[in-house]
Amino acid sequence: MQYWYNVDSGQVETDETKSQGAHVMGPYASQDEASRALQSARERTEQWDAEDRDWNARGGAGITDEDLED
């Protein structure tokens, strides 16, 4: 069974009870995983932001505008 997190209601839903539309996140393998959907998304975003800061601090890993030109 798959589980979904409804961002409007804050409730975990199953395939049978899943709302239609773009207001659900998932699917997730467990009810617990679905209930932590927003926390997991926040943690991934923070990780990606940190990786972007590191990338930018290194100057885009040495890529210059000349490297991008054809």
C-alpha positions as CSV (number, residue, x, y, z in Angstrom):
1,M,0.0,0.0,0.0
2,Q,1.2,3.5,-0.7
3,Y,0.7,6.6,1.5
4,W,0.3,10.2,0.7
5,Y,0.6,13.4,2.7
6,N,-2.1,16.0,2.1
7,V,-0.6,19.5,2.5
8,D,-4.0,21.2,2.8
9,S,-5.4,18.9,5.6
10,G,-2.1,17.8,7.2
11,Q,-3.4,14.2,7.0
12,V,-1.9,11.0,5.7
13,E,-4.0,9.3,3.0
14,T,-4.0,5.9,1.4
15,D,-4.5,5.1,-2.3
16,E,-8.2,4.6,-1.4
17,T,-8.6,7.9,0.4
18,K,-6.2,10.1,-1.6
19,S,-7.4,13.5,-2.6
20,Q,-7.4,14.5,-6.2
21,G,-5.2,17.4,-7.3
22,A,-1.8,18.7,-6.6
23,H,-2.1,19.0,-2.8
24,V,-0.6,15.7,-2.0
25,M,3.1,14.6,-1.6
26,G,4.1,11.1,-2.2
27,P,3.9,8.2,-2.6
28,Y,5.6,7.0,0.5
29,A,6.1,3.4,1.6
30,S,4.8,3.8,5.1
31,Q,2.3,5.9,7.0
32,D,5.1,7.2,9.3
33,E,7.2,8.2,6.3
34,A,4.2,10.1,4.8
35,S,3.6,11.9,8.1
36,R,7.1,13.3,8.0
37,A,6.8,14.5,4.4
38,L,7.2,18.2,5.2
39,Q,10.1,17.6,7.5
40,S,11.9,15.4,5.0
41,A,11.3,18.0,2.2
42,R,12.7,20.8,4.5
43,E,15.8,18.7,5.3
44,R,16.4,18.0,1.6
45,T,16.0,21.6,0.7
46,E,18.4,22.7,3.5
47,Q,21.0,20.1,2.2
48,W,20.6,21.3,-1.4
49,D,21.0,24.9,-0.2
50,A,24.2,24.0,1.6
51,E,25.5,22.2,-1.4
52,D,24.7,25.3,-3.6
53,R,26.6,27.5,-1.1
54,D,29.6,25.2,-1.3
55,W,29.4,25.1,-5.1
56,N,29.3,28.9,-5.3
57,A,32.1,29.3,-2.7
58,R,34.3,27.2,-5.0
59,G,33.4,29.4,-7.9
60,G,31.2,26.9,-9.6
61,A,33.9,24.2,-9.4
62,G,36.1,26.4,-11.6
63,I,33.7,26.7,-14.5
64,T,34.1,30.1,-16.2
65,D,32.0,31.9,-18.7
66,E,34.5,30.9,-21.4
67,D,33.8,27.3,-20.6
68,L,30.1,27.8,-21.3
69,E,30.6,29.4,-24.7
70,D,30.4,27.3,-27.8
